[in-house]
Amino acid sequence: MQTARANETISPSVGDILTPDQGIETRPEGVALHLLIVDDHPLFREALASAITLAFPQARLEEADGIRSACDLLAKTPTIDLTLLDLSMQGVTGFDGLVTIRTRFPRIPILIVSGLEDPRIMREAVHHGAAGFVPKAVDKATLTRAISEVMNGALFMPAELAGIPDPAPARAKKTPLAERVALLTPQQMRVLMMIRQGKLNKQIAHELQVGDSTVKAHVSEILRKLEVISRTQIVIETAYMDFDQSNGSFSAG
């Protein structure tokens, strides 16, 4: 996948960016962009909508203040082309919101627009399925280019990260997934399957008829044995595995 490098010398005048000769916006004439803004701060949603409208006057905009409302909108509005998502929202942990939307609506690209500017977070967002990352502090020109590049199939990252080697290859040093999963006990395998189904600890405890503390202990052991640090990573690491509940074994899907 190609990576677009944000140009820091682009004129901040949005009107100058969208001239046909520059080829930034390549959608067929008469076909308007349909975008979804997901952020729990009304003032930022308004500011982002205003910036997008200046750059793409014909764009149709939808707004959601959380992951649940975003999923509801995406489910009933199949014409949405792109989701602009904030990572830091109330009730959302880490990349859970990104993974939830990405899993339910895999064909709709997600551009992260976040106040977080840690390069590690930006890289991790892409590893979790984001099509790009734009810090909230960027100018309108960069935001415009990010939207256009993502809609054209590119991966957009801030200019300062475009030339930095991707640290992802280091992950290859992990023990093969099959060997890690083989370390799980039958009960931990059952807990793992329920985590992949999106069930909470209390729901898992109820179904297995054990206490919450027991489930938490199982989850901790699953994280340790699978060499991951979050429930989200558990789901991603095991996304292509089919479990046989009768004997606790699995096969790659």
C-alpha positions as CSV (number, residue, x, y, z in Angstrom):
1,M,0.0,0.0,0.0
2,Q,1.5,3.4,-0.9
3,T,2.0,6.1,1.7
4,A,1.2,9.7,1.1
5,R,3.6,12.2,2.5
6,A,2.0,15.3,3.9
7,N,3.4,18.4,2.2
8,E,4.2,21.1,4.8
9,T,4.6,23.8,2.2
10,I,1.0,23.4,0.8
11,S,-0.8,26.7,0.9
12,P,-3.3,26.9,3.8
13,S,-5.9,28.2,1.3
14,V,-8.2,25.3,0.8
15,G,-9.6,26.8,-2.3
16,D,-6.2,26.7,-4.0
17,I,-5.9,22.9,-3.2
18,L,-9.0,21.8,-5.0
19,T,-8.2,23.0,-8.5
20,P,-8.7,20.2,-11.1
21,D,-5.2,20.5,-12.4
22,Q,-3.7,19.4,-9.1
23,G,-5.6,16.1,-9.1
24,I,-6.3,16.1,-5.4
25,E,-10.0,15.2,-5.7
26,T,-10.6,12.6,-8.3
27,R,-14.1,11.5,-7.7
28,P,-16.4,11.5,-10.7
29,E,-18.2,14.8,-11.3
30,G,-21.6,14.9,-9.6
31,V,-20.7,12.2,-7.1
32,A,-20.4,13.8,-3.6
33,L,-18.3,12.5,-0.8
34,H,-20.3,11.1,2.1
35,L,-18.4,11.3,5.3
36,L,-19.0,10.3,8.9
37,I,-17.4,12.3,11.8
38,V,-17.1,10.4,15.0
39,D,-16.1,12.5,18.0
40,D,-17.7,13.1,21.4
41,H,-16.8,16.8,21.5
42,P,-19.6,18.9,19.7
43,L,-17.3,21.9,19.1
44,F,-14.7,19.8,17.4
45,R,-17.3,18.0,15.3
46,E,-18.5,21.4,14.2
47,A,-15.0,22.7,13.4
48,L,-14.1,19.6,11.5
49,A,-17.4,19.7,9.5
50,S,-16.7,23.4,8.7
51,A,-13.2,22.6,7.4
52,I,-14.5,19.7,5.3
53,T,-17.3,21.7,3.8
54,L,-14.8,24.4,2.8
55,A,-12.6,21.8,1.0
56,F,-15.5,19.7,-0.4
57,P,-18.5,21.9,-0.8
58,Q,-20.7,19.1,-2.1
59,A,-19.8,16.6,0.6
60,R,-22.6,15.0,2.7
61,L,-21.7,14.9,6.4
62,E,-23.0,12.7,9.2
63,E,-22.1,13.0,12.8
64,A,-21.9,10.6,15.7
65,D,-20.8,11.2,19.3
66,G,-19.7,7.6,20.1
67,I,-19.0,4.2,18.7
68,R,-22.5,2.8,19.2
69,S,-24.1,5.7,17.4
70,A,-21.5,5.5,14.7
71,C,-22.2,1.8,14.1
72,D,-25.9,2.5,14.0
73,L,-25.4,5.2,11.3
74,L,-23.1,3.1,9.2
75,A,-25.5,0.2,9.4
76,K,-28.4,2.2,8.0
77,T,-26.3,4.5,5.7
78,P,-24.5,2.3,3.2
79,T,-23.4,5.2,1.1
80,I,-20.9,6.5,3.6
81,D,-17.4,6.6,1.9
82,L,-15.2,7.4,4.8
83,T,-15.2,7.6,8.6
84,L,-13.2,10.2,10.5
85,L,-12.6,8.9,14.0
86,D,-11.3,10.3,17.2
87,L,-9.5,7.7,19.3
88,S,-10.0,9.4,22.7
89,M,-13.6,9.3,23.5
90,Q,-15.4,8.6,26.7
91,G,-16.0,4.9,27.3
92,V,-13.5,3.9,24.7
93,T,-10.3,2.1,25.6
94,G,-7.3,2.2,23.4
95,F,-8.1,1.1,19.9
96,D,-11.3,-0.7,20.8
97,G,-13.5,1.8,18.9
98,L,-11.4,1.6,15.8
99,V,-11.4,-2.2,15.8
100,T,-15.1,-2.3,16.5
101,I,-16.0,-0.2,13.4
102,R,-13.3,-1.8,11.3
103,T,-14.6,-5.3,12.1
104,R,-18.2,-4.5,11.5
105,F,-17.7,-2.4,8.4
106,P,-14.4,-3.5,6.8
107,R,-15.1,-1.9,3.4
108,I,-15.3,1.6,4.8
109,P,-11.9,3.2,5.3
110,I,-11.2,5.0,8.6
111,L,-9.1,8.1,9.0
112,I,-8.0,8.8,12.5
113,V,-8.3,12.5,13.5
114,S,-6.8,12.7,17.0
115,G,-5.2,15.0,19.5
116,L,-2.7,12.2,20.2
117,E,0.6,12.8,18.4
118,D,2.8,9.9,19.7
119,P,4.3,8.2,16.6
120,R,3.9,4.8,18.3
121,I,0.2,5.4,18.6
122,M,0.0,6.5,14.9
123,R,1.7,3.4,13.8
124,E,-0.3,1.2,16.0
125,A,-3.6,2.7,14.7
126,V,-2.5,1.7,11.1
127,H,-1.7,-1.8,12.3
128,H,-5.2,-2.0,13.8
129,G,-6.8,-1.1,10.4
130,A,-6.8,2.7,10.1
131,A,-6.3,4.0,6.6
132,G,-4.4,7.1,7.9
133,F,-3.8,9.3,10.9
134,V,-4.1,13.1,11.1
135,P,-3.3,15.0,14.3
136,K,-6.0,17.6,15.2
137,A,-3.3,20.3,15.1
138,V,-2.8,20.1,11.3
139,D,-3.9,22.8,9.0
140,K,-6.9,22.5,6.7
141,A,-4.7,21.9,3.7
142,T,-3.2,18.7,5.2
143,L,-6.6,17.5,6.4
144,T,-7.9,18.0,2.8
145,R,-5.0,16.1,1.4
146,A,-5.4,13.3,3.9
147,I,-9.1,12.8,3.0
148,S,-8.3,12.8,-0.7
149,E,-5.4,10.4,-0.5
150,V,-7.3,7.9,1.6
151,M,-10.2,8.1,-0.8
152,N,-7.8,7.4,-3.6
153,G,-6.6,4.2,-1.9
154,A,-3.4,5.5,-0.2
155,L,-2.3,5.3,3.4
156,F,-1.8,8.8,4.8
157,M,0.6,9.5,7.6
158,P,2.1,12.9,8.8
159,A,5.1,14.0,6.9
160,E,7.5,13.5,9.8
161,L,6.5,9.8,9.9
162,A,6.5,9.1,6.2
163,G,10.2,8.2,6.1
164,I,10.5,6.4,9.4
165,P,10.9,2.6,9.0
166,D,7.8,0.6,10.1
167,P,8.7,-1.2,13.4
168,A,6.2,-3.9,12.5
169,P,8.8,-6.5,11.4
170,A,9.9,-6.8,15.0
171,R,6.7,-8.6,15.6
172,A,7.9,-11.5,13.5
173,K,10.1,-12.5,16.5
174,K,7.0,-13.7,18.4
175,T,6.5,-17.4,18.9
176,P,4.2,-18.8,16.1
177,L,0.5,-18.3,17.0
178,A,-0.3,-22.0,17.0
179,E,2.4,-22.7,19.6
180,R,1.1,-19.8,21.8
181,V,-2.5,-21.0,21.6
182,A,-1.4,-24.5,22.5
183,L,-0.3,-23.2,25.9
184,L,-3.9,-22.3,26.8
185,T,-5.9,-24.7,29.1
186,P,-9.3,-25.9,27.9
187,Q,-11.0,-23.3,30.2
188,Q,-8.8,-20.5,28.9
189,M,-9.7,-21.6,25.3
190,R,-13.4,-21.2,26.2
191,V,-12.7,-17.7,27.7
192,L,-10.7,-16.9,24.5
193,M,-13.6,-17.8,22.3
194,M,-16.0,-15.6,24.3
195,I,-13.6,-12.7,24.2
196,R,-13.6,-13.0,20.4
197,Q,-17.4,-12.9,20.5
198,G,-17.2,-9.5,22.2
199,K,-18.5,-10.8,25.6
200,L,-17.6,-8.9,28.8
201,N,-16.1,-10.5,31.9
202,K,-19.4,-10.6,33.7
203,Q,-21.1,-12.4,30.7
204,I,-18.2,-14.9,30.5
205,A,-18.5,-15.5,34.3
206,H,-22.2,-16.1,34.0
207,E,-21.9,-18.6,31.1
208,L,-19.0,-20.5,32.7
209,Q,-20.6,-20.3,36.2
210,V,-17.5,-18.9,37.8
211,G,-16.6,-15.7,39.6
212,D,-15.5,-12.5,38.0
213,S,-12.1,-12.8,39.6
214,T,-11.6,-16.2,38.0
215,V,-12.4,-14.8,34.6
216,K,-9.9,-11.9,35.2
217,A,-7.2,-14.4,36.1
218,H,-7.9,-16.4,32.9
219,V,-7.8,-13.2,30.8
220,S,-4.5,-12.2,32.3
221,E,-3.0,-15.7,31.5
222,I,-4.4,-15.5,28.0
223,L,-2.7,-12.1,27.5
224,R,0.6,-13.5,28.8
225,K,0.5,-16.7,26.8
226,L,-0.5,-15.0,23.6
227,E,2.2,-12.3,24.1
228,V,-0.3,-9.4,23.7
229,I,-1.3,-6.5,26.0
230,S,-5.0,-6.0,25.4
231,R,-8.3,-7.7,24.6
232,T,-8.3,-5.9,21.3
233,Q,-5.0,-7.5,20.3
234,I,-6.4,-10.9,21.3
235,V,-9.1,-10.5,18.8
236,I,-6.8,-9.3,16.1
237,E,-4.1,-12.0,16.7
238,T,-6.8,-14.8,16.5
239,A,-9.0,-13.3,13.8
240,Y,-8.3,-16.1,11.3
241,M,-8.6,-19.0,13.7
242,D,-11.6,-21.4,13.8
243,F,-12.0,-23.1,17.2
244,D,-13.3,-26.6,17.8
245,Q,-15.2,-26.3,21.1
246,S,-15.4,-30.0,21.5
247,N,-11.7,-30.6,22.0
248,G,-10.3,-27.1,22.4
249,S,-8.2,-27.3,19.3
250,F,-8.1,-24.8,16.4
251,S,-7.3,-24.5,12.8
252,A,-6.2,-21.5,10.7
253,G,-9.0,-20.1,8.7
